């Protein structure tokens, strides 16, 4: 019995030119390179230039993904952009990306699930493709978190960076087996009881301002590992796979300690874990596609590999995706 799968044709990424190191941050707030690295694993992050918007980052990443896939932008009929830092309150930043790519057909919209955004966007596009509503999709995670940081708060300003990553998906008929290429299963969760632990203290309806990111770091850490492993176990059960079958684990790049603890709890070998948090910081919805792009470019992730994605973000939201590359 055959099945329609969303197959990854290509991926791409973009990072702003400016690199902000821990040493430079230590001249602005009471922190140090040693303190940041020890607690997070982060050494540097990229910061968008003045006048460089989330849409600009997303367009660069999308063009890179299209080039990697070897296809024309005009063959794309769906764009799902995961972001918490849109260019404007409306319209959706995705339509600016659509226009920037020269596409005037199909549908484009934003999706907001904070750091889980890319996994949520991937699941959304996958469902549209499998339904037959669309044929080819661009799924993008793009953020300019530097614009919503309180640069006097050392507990948050050291953690985040800017960037974008994208994948091209195509609906293809597959044999309907675990060996199929494409997205095999996705699992999404939310629990609004925790929203005060990680949020932005502004918004059009509440304060008429953009606001700043606020976080209870210890509370987020405490919940992260349990929530992440929950949706990964669901992915294993749904696909009949286990940690031994995974070729690569590509987690949301928030904190090396959370990533290490999650991999250990799931019995995923350290050498299977893709880590970019040291170079990128936490880029929210952009972190997973950025990490994917790095691992594909350096030859680690190859066709046929089983790749496990997971993320957790404000809300709380969390989710997993299992993909045969």
Backbone as a ProteinNet text record, in pm:
[ID]
protein_1_A
[PRIMARY]
XXXXXXXXXXXXXXXXXXXXXXXXXXXXXXXXXXXXXXXXXXXXXXXXXXXXXXXXXXXXXXXXXXXXXXXXXXXXXXXXXXXXXXXXXXXXXXXXXXXXXXXXXXXXXXXXXXXXXXXXXXXXXXXXXXXXXXXXXXXXXXXXXXXXXXXXXXXXXXXXXXXXXXXXXXXXXXXXXXXXXXXXXXXXXXXXXXXXXXXXXXXXXXXXXXXXXXXXXXXXXXXXXXXXXXXXXXXXXXXXXXXXXXXXXXXXXXXXXXXXXXXXXXXXXXXXXXXXXXXXXXXXXXXXXXXXXXXXXXXXXXXXXXXXXXXXXXXXXXXXXXXXX
[TERTIARY]
85.2	0	89.2	74.8	161.7	115.4	205.5	174.3	237.7	173.9	233.4	320.9	445.3	539.6	591.3	624.4	687.5	838.2	897	1039.7	1121	1232.9	1321.5	1406.3	1390.5	1468.7	1597.4	1597.4	1715.6	1698.8	1808.8	1803.6	1907.1	1885	1976.5	1965	2059.4	2057.7	2123.2	2106.2	2169.1	2194.3	2312.4	2348.9	2395.1	2348	2398	2550	2609.7	2756.3	2815.5	2747.3	2806	2804.5	2921.8	2936.8	2958.1	2878	2890.3	2944	3066.2	3131	3095.6	3121.3	3102.5	3191.1	3312.3	3406	3351.4	3289.6	3230.2	3110.9	3031.2	2916.5	2961.5	3075.2	3127.4	3166.3	3180.9	3209.2	3080.8	2965.1	2837.8	2756.2	2763.8	2690.1	2784.3	2742	2824	2820.7	2910	2919.3	3061.4	3087.2	3219.7	3204.6	3303.5	3303.2	3292.4	3368.1	3367.6	3228.3	3162.7	3030	2928.5	2930.3	2833.7	2857	2983.1	3015	2979.7	3013.1	2987.9	2839	2755.6	2611.9	2530.2	2582.1	2502.2	2572.8	2704.7	2779.6	2793.3	2737.8	2740.9	2871.3	2934.1	3056.5	3037.2	2945.8	2918.1	2782.1	2732.7	2605.4	2609.3	2518.2	2512.9	2400	2423.7	2327.8	2295.1	2166.3	2122.4	2164.9	2198.9	2241.6	2121.6	2148.3	2044.1	1977.3	1845	1773.3	1764.4	1821	1813.7	1701	1594.5	1473.4	1467.7	1371.7	1349.2	1321.9	1244.7	1215	1340.9	1435.6	1560.1	1638.6	1647.4	1716.8	1648	1515	1437	1454	1456.6	1473.1	1609.5	1714.1	1848.6	1848.9	1789.7	1786.2	1704.2	1590.9	1504.4	1576.1	1645.4	1720.3	1829.1	1895	1998.1	1937.1	1819.7	1752.5	1706.8	1653.6	1610.4	1729.7	1841.3	1962.1	2012.6	2009.1	2054	1963	1832.7	1737.7	1743.2	1799.2	1808.2	1675	1587.9	1456.7	1431.7	1333.7	1297.7	1194.2	1203.2	1108.9	964.6	942.7	806.3	735.8	811.4	749.6	697.9	726	678.4	535.1	445.3	307.8	263.8	355.7	324.5	448.8	434.5	542.7	487.7	552.1	518.3	640.9	627.1	739	716.9	803.6	798.4	881.5	818	890.4	812.7	886.3	827.1	864.5	941.2	989.7	957.5	829.4	789.6	832.2	838.9	871.4	767.5	640.9	529.2	424.6	335.8	223.4	142.5	115.8	65.7	103.9	113.9	81.2	187.8	161.6	257	390.3	498	631.3	647.2	574.4	582.1	543.9	451.2	414.1	524.3	601.1	717.6	823.1	837.2	930.1	880.7	752.9	692.6	720.1	696.6	719.8	867.5	953	1096.5	1151	1081.6	1122.4	1057.7	972.7	908.1	793.2	733.1	621.3	489.7	395	266.4	149.2	174.9	69	81.2	-13.6	-9.1	-40.2	3.6	-26.9	100.4	100.9	214.4	160	206.4	160.4	265.2	255.2	343.7	283.8	370.5	329.8	411.2	345.2	411.2	402.6	514.7	524.2	658.7	714.1	842.4	951.4	1027.1	1141.3	1099.5	973.8	922.1	868.8	877.9	812.9	846.6	974	1010.4	947.1	945.9	883.2	733.1	668.4	526.1	501.7	588.4	573.4	594.4	691.6	719.3	597.9	539	420.6	302.6	286.9	177.8	192.7	311.8	336.2	320	367.6	356	210.2	124	-18.1	-82.2	-44.2	-96.3	-50.4	76.1	128.8	66.4	53.8	-4.1	-152.1	-218.6	-361.2	-383.2	-278	-289.6	-320.3	-331.9	-365.6	-252.7	-128.2	-11.5	88.8	182.5	280.5	421.2	461.8	596.9	589.8	664.1	659	798.1	805.3	921.6	883.5	959.2	938.4	1059.6	1034.2	1142.1	1130.1	1243	1250.5	1342.2	1293	1374.4	1344.8	1450.4	1432.6	1534.2	1489	1578.8	1551.4	1587.8	1561.8	1639	1743.8	1820.7	1733.2	1621.1	1532.3	1438.2	1426.3	1335.1	1410.3	1542.6	1622.6	1642.4	1641.8	1681.5	1832.2	1908.9	2054.1	2119.6	2038.5	2091.3	2064.6	1991.1	1956.9	2052.5	2151.6	2254.1	2199.5	2084.5	2025.9	1963.5	1932.3	1871.2	1951.9	2015.8	2079.4	2197.5	2254.9	2369.4	2327.4	2198.1	2151.5	2113.7	2066.8	1997.8	2076.3	2044	2104.8	2005.5	2048.8	1964.6	2009.5	1915.4	1949.8	1825.6	1847.3	1735.3	1781.4	1688.3	1713.2	1586.9	1601.7	1485.7	1505.8	1394.3	1395.7	1289.2	1315	1217.5	1159.1	1026.2	956.9	876.9	868.9	786.7	704.1	576.3	489.1	525	561.8	597.3	533.5	495.5	441.3	555	539.1	640.2	574.5	654.9	597.4	511.3	523	443.9	509.4	642.5	719.2	809.7	863.3	956.5	1081.1	1110.9	1227.2	1196.5	1070.9	1033	1120.6	1146.8	1206.2	1097.7	1137.8	1044.8	1010.5	911.1	867.1	783.2	829	761.3	654.6	683.2	586.6	621.9	519.7	540.9	448.8	494.5	416.3	430.9	317.5	316.2	240.8	289.7	224.7	230.7	135.8	136.4	75.3	118.6	60.6	71.8	-39.3	-40.4	-26	-28	-9.5	129.8	222.6	361.8	401.1	305.2	340.8	421.6	402.8	474	621.4	662.1	801.8	893	834.3	911.5	816.6	831.9	736.8	799.3	728.9	766.6	661.7	709.2	617.8	553.8	518.4	452	374.8	292.1	215.3	111.5	63.3	-32	-157.5	-213.5	-338.9	-321.9	-210.1	-193.2	-125.5	-17.4	60.4	83.6	46.6	73.4	222.6	304.1	449	500.4	627.1	688.2	724.8	782.9	819.9	955.3	994.8	1122.5	1100.4	1191.9	1187.8	1216	1133.8	1153	1151.6	1238	1250.1	1287.6	1223.5	1264.5	1349.5	1479.3	1570	1567.2	1567.2	1568.2	1440	1327.6	1199.4	1194.8	1245.5	1248.3	1335.5	1451.7	1544.6	1478.8	1409.6	1348	1245.4	1168.1	1063.7	1115.6	1225	1266.9	1292.7	1376.3	1418.5	1300.2	1211.5	1096.3	1002.2	976.1	884.7	942.8	1070.3	1136.9	1133.5	1167.9	1172.7	1033.9	931.3	792.7	756.5	780.6	741.4	836.1	957.2	1049.7	1009.6	971.2	920.5	796.6	711.2	594	636.2	740.4	789.3	841.8	916.3	967.1	852	753.6	640.9	559.5	540.6	458.8	526.2	659.6	734.2	797	786.3	848.3	999.7	1054.1	1199.4	1245.1	1376.7	1434.1	1555.8	1615	1734.2	1846.7	1853.5	1959.3	1945.9	1822.3	1799.2	1832.8	1844.2	1867.3	2011.2	2023.4	2157.3	2201.9	2105.5	2139.9	2026.7	2064	1971.9	1999.5	1899.6	1914.9	1814.8	1856.7	1766.1	1766.1	1664	1665.3	1789.6	1860.3	1988.4	1968.5	1924.2	1899.2	2010.1	2053.1	2146.4	2212	2344.8	2415.7	2382.9	2360.9	2330.4	2196.4	2096.2	1966.5	1981.2	2056.2	2077.4	2147.3	2253.5	2328	2240.5	2163.2	2076.3	1967.9	1912.5	1808.2	1863.9	1978.9	2040.6	2074.8	2125.8	2160.9	2036.8	1929.3	1805.7	1746.8	1763.3	1707.9	1804	1923.7	2027.6	2071.8	2077.8	2130.6	2278.5	2362.3	2507.5	2549	2642.6	2686.1	2733.5	2796.6	2848.3	2737.7	2613.2	2500.3	2430.9	2474.1	2408.4	2472.1	2390.3	2438	2428.2	2542.3	2549.9	2599.7	2522.9	2568.2	2547.1	2495.2	2463.1	2585.3	2703.9	2826.3	2852.7	2813.9	2839.5	2720.5	2600.4	2479.5	2401.7	2423	2334.3	2197.4	2099	1961.4	1895.6	1869.6	1805.2	1657.6	1599.7	1457	1415.3	1314.9	1261.7	1364.3	1472.4	1574.8	1676.9	1680.3	1794.5	1802.5	1689.7	1694.2	1731.4	1666.8	1709.4	1852.3	1899.3	2040.2	2131.9	2099.2	2180.4	2174.2	2055.6	2042	2131.4	2129.3	2207.3	2356.5	2402.8	2544.3	2580.6	2496.8	2527.2	2514.8	2427.4	2417.6	2538.4	2574.2	2686.1	2818.4	2838.6	2967	2966.9	2857	2852.6	2806.2	2769.6	2723	2587.1	2489.1	2356.1	2352.9	2321.9	2319.7	2184.3	2157.8	2033.2	2016.5	1898.4	1870.2	1887.7	1953	1974	1841.6	1827.1	1710.3	1746.3	1674.2	1707.5	1592.4	1627.4	1528.9	1541.3	1431.1	1427.2	1339.6	1376.6	1291.6	1315.4	1211.9	1224.1	1124.4	1158.4	1067.1	1077.3	964.2	966.3	859.8	855	760.9	617.5	541.1	400.4	349.4	411.2	516.7	461.3	545.1	518.7	635.7	609.7	719.6	675	772.1	736	854.8	824.5	928.7	889.3	988.8	967.3	1073.9	1031.5	1123.9	1125.7	1245.6	1258.1	1361.7	1325	1422.8	1473.8	1603	1658.6	1666
-119	0	124.5	207.9	324.2	438.1	535.7	653	775.5	890.9	1017.2	1068.3	1094.2	1147.6	1283.9	1367.9	1497.4	1477.1	1472.2	1441.6	1570.7	1571.2	1688.2	1689	1794	1807.2	1885.6	1977.3	2059.1	2144.3	2198.6	2287.6	2398.5	2507.6	2620.7	2707.4	2797.9	2882	3016.6	3106.4	3237.9	3291.6	3347.6	3413.3	3555.3	3653.2	3790.2	3795.7	3895.4	3904.5	3931.7	4014	4054.4	3940.6	3912.6	3811.2	3880.9	3844.8	3900.1	3791.2	3810.1	3709.9	3730	3626.2	3637.8	3746.9	3756.3	3856.9	3998.1	4023.1	4154.6	4179.8	4076.5	4090	4122.4	4067.1	4088.6	4234.1	4310.2	4453.8	4535.5	4471.4	4542.1	4505.9	4378.3	4332.8	4252.9	4229.7	4158.1	4008.6	3965.9	3825.1	3796.7	3673.2	3636.4	3521.5	3504.1	3393.3	3260.5	3246.4	3121.8	3092.4	3195.7	3178	3133.7	3199	3167.1	3026.9	2994.2	2863.6	2751.3	2769.8	2666.2	2636	2737.1	2719.5	2693.3	2731.5	2719.4	2652.1	2657	2606.4	2706.9	2826.5	2929.9	3009.3	3030.3	3109.7	3239.1	3233.7	3351.5	3337.2	3449.4	3450.3	3559.3	3553.1	3651	3750	3876	3983.6	4053.2	4066	4130.7	4276.8	4322.9	4461.7	4555.5	4681.4	4783.7	4778.2	4769.7	4762.1	4622.8	4522.3	4383.3	4314.7	4278.6	4228.4	4075.3	4021.4	3876.3	3827.8	3904.6	3863.5	3854.2	3945.4	3942.6	3815.3	3779.1	3656.9	3536	3535.9	3423.4	3407.6	3518.2	3512.7	3454	3496.7	3440.8	3289.4	3245.5	3103	3024.7	3083	3018	3001.5	3105.4	3096.6	2989.9	2980	2877.1	2737.5	2721.4	2591.2	2553.7	2651.6	2626.9	2588.1	2656.5	2625.6	2485	2451.1	2317.4	2209.2	2237.7	2141.8	2136.5	2242.1	2248.7	2272.5	2350.2	2377	2527.6	2564.9	2704.9	2746.7	2870.7	2921.2	2911.6	2918.9	2916.6	2782.7	2679	2547.9	2535.8	2636.2	2636.8	2689.6	2614	2663.2	2680.3	2660.2	2682.5	2730.9	2837.3	2885.7	2895.8	2823.1	2832.5	2886.4	3004.6	3071.3	3072.1	3004.6	3004.8	3120.8	3209.9	3323	3381.4	3433.6	3511	3657.6	3689.3	3826.5	3871.3	3886.1	3926.1	4069.5	4099.9	4236	4335.2	4296.3	4382.5	4300.4	4369.5	4301.2	4228.6	4294.1	4230	4316.6	4264.3	4126.9	4027.5	3900.3	3796.1	3819.6	3794.5	3807.2	3710.2	3600.3	3501	3559.2	3655.6	3713.2	3804.9	3866	3944.2	3851.5	3733.6	3633.3	3584.6	3554.7	3511	3613.3	3740.1	3846.9	3858.8	3846.9	3856.9	3746	3632.3	3519.5	3525.9	3626.9	3643.1	3547	3498	3403.7	3480.6	3458.4	3529	3431.5	3307.7	3206.3	3125.9	3039.3	2955.3	3032.9	2980.9	3041.1	3059.8	3164.2	3192	3247.8	3192.5	3241.5	3215.9	3293.1	3276.7	3177.7	3117.3	3028.4	3065.4	3074.3	3120	3013.5	2949.1	2854.4	2870.9	2991	3030.3	2931	2875.3	2790.9	2658.3	2617.8	2496.2	2524.9	2649.4	2692.8	2611.7	2576.3	2503.4	2365.4	2296	2163.4	2175.3	2276.9	2299.3	2332.1	2414	2450.7	2329.7	2245.6	2124	2031.1	2014.6	1929.5	1986.5	2118.7	2184.1	2165.4	2192.3	2175	2028.7	1938.1	1794.9	1753.9	1801.5	1767.4	1824.6	1946.9	2006	1926.4	1886.5	1812.4	1674.1	1606.1	1471.1	1472.8	1585	1595.8	1617.2	1656.5	1686.1	1831.2	1913.4	2054.8	2131.4	2092.5	2156.3	2048.4	2087.4	1990.9	2014.3	2141.3	2172.8	2287.2	2273.1	2373.1	2418	2545.1	2599.3	2612.8	2547.5	2562.1	2635.7	2750.7	2839.9	2872	2876.7	2932.6	3052.5	3170	3291.9	3382	3436.4	3518.1	3631.7	3743.5	3852.2	3879.9	3783.4	3794.3	3908.5	3954.7	4066.7	4190.2	4196.3	4312.8	4309.5	4193.4	4184.2	4149.1	4168.5	4140.4	4265.7	4248	4352.7	4336.6	4423.6	4407.9	4443.8	4472.7	4491.3	4368.7	4270.7	4149.7	4038.2	4012.9	3914.2	3771.8	3747.8	3614.6	3575.4	3674	3643.8	3693.7	3810.3	3869.2	3787.1	3702.3	3620.4	3496	3464.6	3335.2	3333.7	3447.2	3444.1	3510	3467.7	3524.4	3527.1	3578.2	3593	3496.7	3457.7	3369.7	3312.7	3234.1	3171.7	3043.1	2948.4	2823	2779.3	2700.5	2660.2	2521.4	2452.6	2326.6	2331.9	2260.5	2243.2	2103.2	2094.4	1966.1	1942	1815.5	1777.4	1654.7	1654.8	1539.3	1431.3	1312.9	1201.8	1072.7	989	858.5	766.6	702	611	476.8	371.8	238.9	227.5	323.1	316.3	234.2	235.4	158.3	251.4	204.1	286.8	328.7	255.7	289.8	399.7	446.7	556.4	677.9	752.3	884.6	982.7	1089	1194.1	1196	1277.3	1290.5	1168.6	1092.4	969.4	994.2	1085.9	1114.2	1245.8	1317.5	1440.2	1436	1497.5	1500.2	1637.7	1704.4	1841.4	1848.2	1934.3	1952.5	2099.5	2139.6	2272.8	2263.7	2354.1	2363.2	2507.9	2582.4	2725.2	2760.8	2662.7	2691.9	2748.2	2728.2	2767.4	2895.1	2967.7	3080.7	3189	3204.7	3310.5	3277.7	3156.8	3116.8	3160.2	3186	3230.3	3305.6	3437	3519.4	3653.4	3731.3	3869.7	3959.8	4061.2	4142.5	4257.7	4233.2	4334.4	4271.2	4351.6	4302.9	4404.5	4399.1	4498.2	4510.8	4398.8	4401.6	4439.9	4395.6	4415	4547.4	4580.8	4699.1	4798.3	4759.9	4841.4	4863.4	4774.7	4781.7	4644.8	4641.4	4513.6	4435.1	4500.4	4434.2	4365.4	4306.7	4236.3	4092.3	4007.6	3867.2	3854.5	3775.1	3747.6	3596.4	3548.8	3404.1	3367.4	3262.6	3199.3	3078.3	3101.6	3002.8	2866.7	2864.5	2736.8	2658	2728.4	2662.1	2601.4	2676.2	2625.8	2501.3	2506.8	2392.8	2270.9	2295.2	2186.5	2109.9	2180.7	2116.6	2060.1	2116.2	2088.7	1941.5	1877.8	1741.1	1645.2	1656.7	1568.4	1585.4	1710.7	1737.8	1690.5	1714.9	1674.6	1523	1450.3	1304.1	1245.8	1310.8	1265.9	1253.3	1358	1355.2	1270.1	1248.8	1161.2	1015.2	978.5	842.7	818	919.6	908.1	882.2	951.1	932.2	791.1	740	602.9	502.5	520.8	427.6	430.3	550.6	564.3	506.2	506.1	461.6	323.8	266.8	136.3	141.6	257.2	274	294	302.6	326.9	417.4	452	537.3	474.9	342.8	274.3	296.1	320.5	338.6	478.9	573.2	712.4	732.6	796	832.5	966.2	1062.2	1195.9	1252.6	1313.2	1382.7	1531.2	1605	1748.9	1821.6	1855.5	1921.2	2072.9	2136.3	2281.7	2323.6	2422.7	2463.4	2576.3	2539.5	2638.3	2640.3	2521.8	2510.7	2373.3	2368.4	2241	2145.3	2197.5	2110.3	2040.1	2110.4	2048.4	1942.8	1975.3	1881.4	1755.3	1772	1656.7	1570.3	1633.6	1559.3	1483	1544.2	1478.6	1357.6	1374.7	1264.1	1149	1182.7	1079.8	1002.7	1074.3	1010	918.3	954.7	877.2	770.9	764.4	668.7	691.4	819.5	856.6	889.3	822.3	838.2	982.5	1038.1	1177	1207.5	1107.7	1131.8	1145.3	1116.1	1132	1267.9	1347	1473.6	1586.9	1662.5	1779.4	1901	1964.6	2081	2203.4	2312.1	2438.5	2554.1	2523.5	2628.9	2711.8	2652.7	2725.7	2841	2825.3	2927	3018.3	2968.2	3042.4	3097.4	3042.9	3075.1	3017	3062.7	3018	3108.8	3054.9	3132.4	3095.9	3043.1	3011.8	2924.1	2965.9	2882.1	2854.3	2930.9	2910.5	2804.8	2762.8	2683.5	2545.3	2475.6	2340.8	2345.3	2429	2430.6	2481.8	2570.8	2611.3	2492	2414.3	2296.8	2191.5	2171.1	2077.6	2118.1	2247.1	2297.5	2274.4	2296.9	2273.7	2126.9	2037.2	1893.6	1833.6	1892.1	1847.8	1898.3	2024.1	2083.9	2015.4	1972.3	1908.6	1757.5	1705.5	1565.9	1466.8	1513.8	1419.8	1360.4	1445.7	1397.1	1366.5	1238.8	1192.7	1130.4	1115	1053.4	916.1	889.8	762.3	763.2	867.1	876.1	905.3	847.3	873.2	985.5	1097	1218.7	1252.2	1270	1303.1	1450.2	1524.2	1665.2	1684.4	1776.2	1809.1	1952.7	2009.5	2147.7	2172.4	2271.3	2319.4	2471.1	2538	2683.6	2740.5	2873	2943.9	2902.3	2900.2	2861	2774	2665	2596.1	2525.8	2516.1	2432.2	2336.3	2218	2126	2025.4	1967.8	1876.4	1800.2	1696.2	1614.9	1584.2	1554.2	1509.7	1405.9	1299	1193.7	1194.5	1213.3	1234.6	1139.7	1068.9	990.3	1082.6	1117.8	1219	1168.7
0	0	0	-102.5	-114.9	-24.8	-6.2	75.7	12.8	32	-11.3	102.3	73.7	172.4	126	222.5	194.6	196.9	78.8	63.7	59.6	130.4	131.9	5.2	-74.9	-198.4	-177.4	-77.6	-54.3	69.1	117	232.8	216.2	288.4	279.7	403.3	418.9	539.2	510.5	606.1	597.1	737.2	756.9	882.1	853.5	931.4	914.7	930.2	869.3	869.1	1007.4	1085.7	1213	1314.7	1371.5	1475.3	1608.9	1707.5	1842.4	1934.3	1983.1	2067.4	2214.2	2293	2437.9	2496.5	2445.2	2496.3	2476.6	2361.6	2336.4	2428	2449.6	2540.2	2682.1	2720.8	2856.7	2880.6	2773	2788.9	2805.8	2783.5	2788.8	2912.6	2956.6	3075.2	3164.2	3287.6	3385.5	3357.6	3268.9	3232.2	3185	3144.6	3092.5	2995.8	2911.2	2816.1	2891.2	2996.7	3074.5	3130.3	3186	3246.3	3142.1	3023.3	2917.7	2862.2	2833.1	2775.4	2872.7	2998.7	3098.9	3112.9	3107.7	3131.6	3006.1	2888.8	2767.1	2650.1	2647	2532.8	2420.5	2438.9	2334	2340.4	2223.8	2215.7	2135.8	2038.5	1955.5	1891.5	1839	1769.1	1662	1565.7	1457.4	1483.2	1446.9	1471.4	1339.3	1310.9	1186.5	1183	1065.1	1046.4	1051.5	1074.3	1069.6	931.9	930	803.7	744.6	813	768.5	846.9	777.3	842.4	838.1	913	911	768.4	691	553.2	468.5	490.2	412.5	442.1	570.6	609.6	547.4	554	502	351.5	278.1	132.8	96.7	167.1	143.2	166	277.6	310.1	207.9	166.9	67.8	-65.9	-109.8	-235.5	-228.4	-113	-94.6	-100.1	-39.2	-40.5	-182.1	-255	-392.4	-480.9	-461.5	-539	-505.4	-377.8	-336.1	-394.1	-401.1	-457.5	-609.7	-669.6	-815	-882.2	-815.7	-873	-881	-961.7	-980.2	-876.5	-831.1	-732	-779.3	-911.1	-964.4	-944.1	-908.9	-883.8	-740.8	-657.6	-518.4	-512.5	-449.4	-436.5	-291.5	-196.3	-54.7	18.4	95.5	182.3	323.9	416	557.5	629.3	687.6	754.4	905.5	976.8	1122.6	1175.5	1250.1	1309.2	1425.4	1522.3	1632.1	1620.4	1516.5	1496	1353.3	1322.3	1186.6	1155.2	1027.5	984.6	1037.2	1028.4	1066.3	1141.1	1213	1275	1167.9	1057.3	936.3	818.6	697.1	660.7	705.1	683	718.3	647.7	718.8	659	542.9	547	438.3	303.2	300.7	170.9	118.1	208.8	165.9	105.9	165.1	111.2	-25	-32.4	-158.8	-269.4	-239.2	-335.5	-369.9	-267.7	-290.9	-378.8	-379.7	-463.5	-601.9	-621.6	-750.9	-774.2	-666.9	-677.5	-659.3	-749.1	-740.2	-744.1	-703.2	-701	-571.5	-547.4	-428.3	-301.8	-186.5	-56.8	24	106.6	195	325.1	437.2	567.2	674.2	782.9	898.6	996.8	1075.4	1183.6	1306.2	1422	1544	1652.5	1679.4	1791.2	1860.8	1849.2	1909	1865.5	1957.5	1920.6	1856.9	1878	1814	1674.9	1631.9	1509.4	1386.6	1368	1246.5	1244.7	1358	1363.5	1337.8	1396.2	1372.1	1224.3	1164.7	1023.4	933	967.7	891.2	894.1	1012.4	1025.7	947.2	949.8	877.5	726.9	674.9	531.4	491.2	575	547	530.5	618.9	609.7	482.9	446.1	322.2	199.8	198.1	83.6	73.6	185.3	182.5	146.4	173.8	139.6	-9.7	-80.7	-222.7	-253.4	-148.9	-169.6	-237.4	-210	-270	-310.9	-396.8	-449.2	-393.5	-390.3	-341.2	-240.6	-133.4	-26.1	15.6	51.8	121.2	267.6	354.8	498.7	553.7	614.7	656.6	804.9	872.3	1007.4	1001.3	1041.7	1032.7	1151	1210.8	1331.3	1337.6	1395.6	1435.6	1584.2	1667.7	1811.4	1875.7	1809.9	1865.5	1883.6	1809.7	1815.5	1936.4	2002.6	2118	2246.9	2246.1	2365.4	2448.4	2579.1	2672.5	2692.1	2629.9	2628.6	2762.5	2863.5	2999.3	3086.1	3032.1	3107.1	3068.2	3152.4	3116.8	3111.6	3174.1	3173.3	3040.8	2956.1	2826.5	2707.1	2718.3	2599.6	2549.1	2634.6	2592.5	2515.5	2516.6	2466.5	2319.2	2267.1	2138.1	2025.5	1903.6	1783.8	1670.3	1555.7	1437.7	1327.8	1243.3	1132.1	1066.8	961.3	890	824.7	816.3	746.7	675.6	569.9	490.7	431.6	408.8	334.9	226.2	117.5	10.1	22.1	27.9	35.3	-91.7	-131.8	-246.7	-212.1	-248	-227.5	-329.2	-277.9	-365.9	-315.7	-409.8	-373.1	-332.6	-217.3	-163.2	-131	-108.8	-84	41.5	133.2	255.7	364.7	366.1	464.2	544.6	659.6	737.9	659.6	552.9	469.7	368.6	363	272.4	296	189.1	204	244.8	316.1	352.1	499.6	533.1	671.8	708.2	806.8	846.8	952.2	1045.9	1151.2	1219.4	1265.4	1343.9	1465.5	1574.1	1698.1	1761.6	1784.9	1835.7	1968	2059.3	2189.5	2230.7	2314.7	2375.2	2514.2	2602	2736.7	2783.3	2769.6	2799.1	2945.1	3034	3176.7	3204.9	3113.6	3136.3	3063.6	3008.4	2922.3	2993.5	3123.7	3196	3218.7	3188.7	3209.8	3094.8	2979.1	2862.5	2769.8	2765.8	2690.9	2656.1	2574.8	2545.3	2610.3	2684.1	2766.3	2689	2563.6	2482.9	2369.9	2304.4	2191.2	2150	2025.3	1975.1	2061.5	2105.1	2179.4	2325.4	2386.1	2530.2	2566.2	2499.2	2539	2424.7	2303.9	2184.7	2162	2216.1	2198.2	2154.7	2114.8	2078.4	2203.9	2303.8	2427.6	2420.5	2534	2545.8	2591.5	2552.4	2592.6	2741.9	2811.7	2953.7	2974.7	3061.9	3079	3221.4	3272.6	3397.3	3359	3348.2	3291.2	3358.5	3490	3561.1	3538	3531.2	3507.4	3366.3	3268.9	3131.6	3124.6	3185.8	3184.9	3249.9	3360.1	3436.8	3353.5	3271.9	3192.8	3060.2	3010.1	2872.2	2844.1	2923.8	2892.1	2891.6	2991.5	2997.6	2880.8	2843.8	2733.2	2599.8	2580.8	2457.1	2440.7	2545.7	2535.3	2513	2564	2547.2	2399.3	2320.9	2179.6	2095.1	2141.8	2069.5	2087.5	2207.9	2232	2146.1	2133.7	2046.3	1901.2	1856.4	1719.1	1698.2	1796.4	1786.9	1780.5	1867.6	1872	1743.2	1688.4	1568	1444.3	1443.3	1324.9	1340.8	1460.2	1484	1483.5	1521.6	1525.9	1669.8	1687.2	1819.3	1804.4	1915.9	1914.9	1833.3	1830.6	1754.9	1605.1	1558.8	1415.3	1366.4	1458.9	1422.6	1374	1256.6	1208.2	1264.6	1273.2	1323	1406.7	1517.6	1606.5	1592	1540.6	1518.1	1608.6	1730.1	1823.8	1805.7	1864	1874.4	1952.3	1899.6	1956.3	2057.6	2178.3	2283	2386.2	2426.1	2538.2	2529.5	2530.6	2515.5	2629.2	2748.7	2861.8	2842.9	2788	2760.1	2651.1	2545.9	2435.6	2485	2563.1	2615.5	2705.6	2792.5	2885.2	2809.8	2705.9	2626.1	2552.4	2488.5	2415.7	2510.2	2627.7	2726.4	2771.1	2800.4	2847.3	2741	2614.1	2503.3	2451.2	2509.6	2468.7	2324	2285.7	2154.9	2171.1	2095.8	2107.9	2078.6	2156.3	2136.9	1994.7	1929.5	1794.6	1690.2	1726.2	1635	1650.1	1746.2	1776.1	1695.4	1622.7	1547.8	1638.9	1663.2	1751.9	1676.6	1682	1623.9	1721.4	1841.5	1937.7	1974.7	1967	2002.1	1906.6	1779.1	1677.3	1649.2	1674.1	1636.3	1754.6	1874.9	1985.8	1959.1	2034.5	2015.8	1912.1	1793.3	1687.1	1673.7	1780.9	1787.3	1669	1592	1484.4	1374.6	1369.9	1266.9	1305	1430.4	1477.2	1413	1399.1	1340.6	1192.5	1108.7	968.7	948.8	1036.5	1030.8	1057.5	1161.1	1195.2	1085.2	1028.2	916.4	799.9	768.1	655.4	675.7	798.3	830.8	813	865.6	861.9	722.2	639.8	500.8	421.3	443.5	369.4	399.4	525	557.9	533.2	479.2	437.4	541.5	658.8	761.2	724	698.4	661.9	513	481.4	342.7	309.9	182.1	137.4	201.1	253.9	319	469.1	522.1	667	737.9	857.6	940.8	1038.3	1027.5	1102	1197.2	1323.9	1426.8	1464.3	1454	1489.5	1612.5	1699.4	1814.9	1856.2	1919.7	1969.1	2080.6	2163.4	2266.2	2271.1	2290.2	2293.3	2384.9	2389.2	2475	2448.5	2553.7	2542.4	2656.2	2693.1	2621.3	2497.1	2393.9	2278.2	2264.8	2211.1	2182.8	2077.5	2006.7	1900.2	1844.6	1767.5	1704.2	1561.3	1479.9	1342.9	1309.7	1246.2	1202.4	1051.3	993.3	849.4	791.9	685.8	608.9	498.1	505	415.1	269.9
[MASK]
+++++++++++++++++++++++++++++++++++++++++++++++++++++++++++++++++++++++++++++++++++++++++++++++++++++++++++++++++++++++++++++++++++++++++++++++++++++++++++++++++++++++++++++++++++++++++++++++++++++++++++++++++++++++++++++++++++++++++++++++++++++++++++++++++++++++++++++++++++++++++++++++++++++++++++++++++++++++++++++++++++++

